[in-house]
Amino acid sequence: MREVDEECRKLVRLLGEGGWLKYSIGGVAYGASAETIDARAVCLIRETLARHSGLADFAFAMQGLGSGAISNLGTQEQKKRYLPSVAQGSAIAAFAISEPDAGSDVAALQCAATKDGDSYLLNGEKTWISNGGIADFYIVFARTGEEHGAKGISAFIVDSDTAGLEIAERITVMAPHPLARLVFKNCRVPAAQRIGESGQGFKIAMSTLDIFRSSVAAAAVGFARRALLEALSRSTSRKMFGQMLADFQLTQAKLAKMATDIDSAALLTYRAAWLKDTGQPVTVEAAMAKMTATEIAQQAIDSAVQIFGALGVVSDHVVESLYREIRPLRIYEGATEVQQLIIARGLIKAHMAKVKG
Ligand SMILES: Cc1cc2nc3c(=O)[nH]c(=O)nc-3n(C[C@H](O)[C@H](O)[C@H](O)COP(=O)(O)OP(=O)(O)OC[C@H]3O[C@@H](n4cnc5c(N)ncnc54)[C@H](O)[C@@H]3O)c2cc1C
């Protein structure tokens, strides 16, 4: 765990030094490449990083997701205090919304933020928090209780050294990266650390995810492109039955399907990012991209493992790593089933609006 933490910190620093993290925030005055986050640039970067290193992609993605709410809706003070260090790679960001009983049904979250003078007291739990344990600050979504469900949630920036915030458990997953369960016990957060209006937290979370959801698809495309490259390399060099593995039509069918699926996922991905960048509605298209890219990448990587035979299941072989890297992408930032619902609801709503004329 310590090794992954160190590697992740180092990658964030290197990504900052190399200028990559300028694309993970918005606001030129704070060190960004543009006034708003450029979704196409984020996608290109994630596709490229994922092709080479899952952990580098993770480190880049979390700087954006963990500070996106500040870029979008933070006050000038909040932006000044947090965004430059995110872009330089000197501060590590995290996004904390999930709870043990609120994952897909995120509006059911229970972590409470109770107003107490000029501050809020946070009490409750967050789990599956990426960068948990190494983050310098967390964007925490907690219930301020204006209304039930999605409308009673607010967003807060919580510095990792705030009294009452505890890393209760470190969690190890199949593609290792820093991950933790957090506990808040009378954790006092100044009201000035709230992002946006009270009760707007759910909207803030969803608008942040709208930017970054297509980038999960881009990462999946990057993993899948690497798998295709490895499959081509292996099948054109592995001799069997007097010829190369790639000479068999059964292998060619696999390669053709991988390449076509990957390109169709890439087109959906970059369409979603372009819609976002040009200010058009993107919720349905980002869901289509995320669902398709993560599902086809899983299949393409599985085909690559098959082409490698026994070598493909050797621990830490490149295709074995890809096999582990891709799996969580079908679950986090909205599982495939959640994306299906988003797409279908969008279709039905648009259809009903047309019918009613
Ligand atoms: C590696 C990793 C990193 C993560 N990082 C973060 C992070 O940084 N911050 C954060 O807040 N959270 C994070 N998460 C949590 C992630 O967002 C949740 O895991 C996800 O929302 C699913 O919630 P759950 O795990 O509680 O599954 P559940 O909500 O229990 O869902 C289980 C399964 O039910 C199915 N399902 C869901 N909804 C429906 C439906 N309507 N109909 C039919 N089937 C359905 C899906 O297959 C789903 O996988 C991370 C998770 C992982 C695995």
The ligand as a Tripos MOL2 file, in Angstrom:
@<TRIPOS>MOLECULE
LIG
   53    58     1     0     0
SMALL
NO_CHARGES

@<TRIPOS>ATOM
      1 C1        -12.0870    1.4730   -7.8490 C.3       1 LIG1
      2 C2        -13.1950    2.3430   -7.3620 C.ar      1 LIG1
      3 C3        -12.9620    3.6970   -7.1220 C.ar      1 LIG1
      4 C4        -13.9910    4.5080   -6.6250 C.ar      1 LIG1
      5 N1        -13.7350    5.8140   -6.3390 N.ar      1 LIG1
      6 C5        -14.6950    6.6030   -5.8050 C.ar      1 LIG1
      7 C6        -14.4260    7.9600   -5.4220 C.ar      1 LIG1
      8 O1        -13.3170    8.4740   -5.6200 O.2       1 LIG1
      9 N2        -15.4020    8.6650   -4.8210 N.ar      1 LIG1
     10 C7        -16.6320    8.1540   -4.5900 C.ar      1 LIG1
     11 O2        -17.4630    8.8590   -4.0340 O.2       1 LIG1
     12 N3        -16.9340    6.8640   -4.9430 N.ar      1 LIG1
     13 C8        -15.9940    6.0840   -5.5520 C.ar      1 LIG1
     14 N4        -16.2740    4.7750   -5.9050 N.ar      1 LIG1
     15 C9        -17.5950    4.2300   -5.6030 C.3       1 LIG1
     16 C10       -18.4400    4.0150   -6.8420 C.3       1 LIG1
     17 O3        -18.9070    5.2330   -7.3450 O.3       1 LIG1
     18 C11       -19.5630    3.0420   -6.4500 C.3       1 LIG1
     19 O4        -18.9430    1.7870   -6.2650 O.3       1 LIG1
     20 C12       -20.6420    2.9300   -7.4960 C.3       1 LIG1
     21 O5        -21.4330    4.1070   -7.5140 O.3       1 LIG1
     22 C13       -21.5660    1.7300   -7.2380 C.3       1 LIG1
     23 O6        -22.0190    1.7440   -5.9240 O.3       1 LIG1
     24 P1        -21.9010    0.4030   -5.0090 P.3       1 LIG1
     25 O7        -20.5070   -0.0910   -5.1200 O.co2     1 LIG1
     26 O8        -22.4300    0.7450   -3.6800 O.co2     1 LIG1
     27 O9        -22.8130   -0.6380   -5.7400 O.3       1 LIG1
     28 P2        -24.4120   -0.7620   -5.6100 P.3       1 LIG1
     29 O10       -25.0300    0.5820   -5.6280 O.co2     1 LIG1
     30 O11       -24.7020   -1.6880   -4.4900 O.co2     1 LIG1
     31 O12       -24.7330   -1.4710   -6.9880 O.3       1 LIG1
     32 C14       -24.3370   -2.8290   -7.2220 C.3       1 LIG1
     33 C15       -24.6610   -3.1910   -8.6270 C.3       1 LIG1
     34 O13       -26.0610   -3.1100   -8.8280 O.3       1 LIG1
     35 C16       -26.3240   -2.8720  -10.1950 C.3       1 LIG1
     36 N5        -27.2850   -1.7630  -10.2870 N.ar      1 LIG1
     37 C17       -27.1590   -0.5120   -9.8270 C.ar      1 LIG1
     38 N6        -28.2570    0.2100  -10.0900 N.ar      1 LIG1
     39 C18       -29.1220   -0.6290  -10.7180 C.ar      1 LIG1
     40 C19       -30.4340   -0.5140  -11.2350 C.ar      1 LIG1
     41 N7        -31.0940    0.6460  -11.1470 N.pl3     1 LIG1
     42 N8        -31.0060   -1.5840  -11.8170 N.ar      1 LIG1
     43 C20       -30.3570   -2.7530  -11.8980 C.ar      1 LIG1
     44 N9        -29.1030   -2.9350  -11.4340 N.ar      1 LIG1
     45 C21       -28.4870   -1.8920  -10.8580 C.ar      1 LIG1
     46 C22       -24.9730   -2.5290  -10.8660 C.3       1 LIG1
     47 O14       -24.5250   -3.6570  -11.5900 O.3       1 LIG1
     48 C23       -24.0810   -2.2720   -9.6930 C.3       1 LIG1
     49 O15       -22.7340   -2.5810   -9.9760 O.3       1 LIG1
     50 C24       -15.2700    3.9600   -6.4210 C.ar      1 LIG1
     51 C25       -15.5000    2.5980   -6.6990 C.ar      1 LIG1
     52 C26       -14.4910    1.8080   -7.1660 C.ar      1 LIG1
     53 C27       -14.7610    0.3610   -7.4590 C.3       1 LIG1
@<TRIPOS>BOND
     1     1     2 1
     2     2     3 ar
     3     2    52 ar
     4     3     4 ar
     5     4     5 ar
     6     4    50 ar
     7     5     6 ar
     8     6     7 ar
     9     6    13 1
    10     7     8 2
    11     7     9 ar
    12     9    10 ar
    13    10    11 2
    14    10    12 ar
    15    12    13 ar
    16    13    14 ar
    17    14    15 1
    18    14    50 ar
    19    15    16 1
    20    16    17 1
    21    16    18 1
    22    18    19 1
    23    18    20 1
    24    20    21 1
    25    20    22 1
    26    22    23 1
    27    23    24 1
    28    24    25 2
    29    24    26 1
    30    24    27 1
    31    27    28 1
    32    28    29 2
    33    28    30 1
    34    28    31 1
    35    31    32 1
    36    32    33 1
    37    33    34 1
    38    33    48 1
    39    34    35 1
    40    35    36 1
    41    35    46 1
    42    36    37 ar
    43    36    45 ar
    44    37    38 ar
    45    38    39 ar
    46    39    40 ar
    47    39    45 ar
    48    40    41 1
    49    40    42 ar
    50    42    43 ar
    51    43    44 ar
    52    44    45 ar
    53    46    47 1
    54    46    48 1
    55    48    49 1
    56    50    51 ar
    57    51    52 ar
    58    52    53 1
@<TRIPOS>SUBSTRUCTURE
     1 LIG1         1 GROUP 0 **** ****
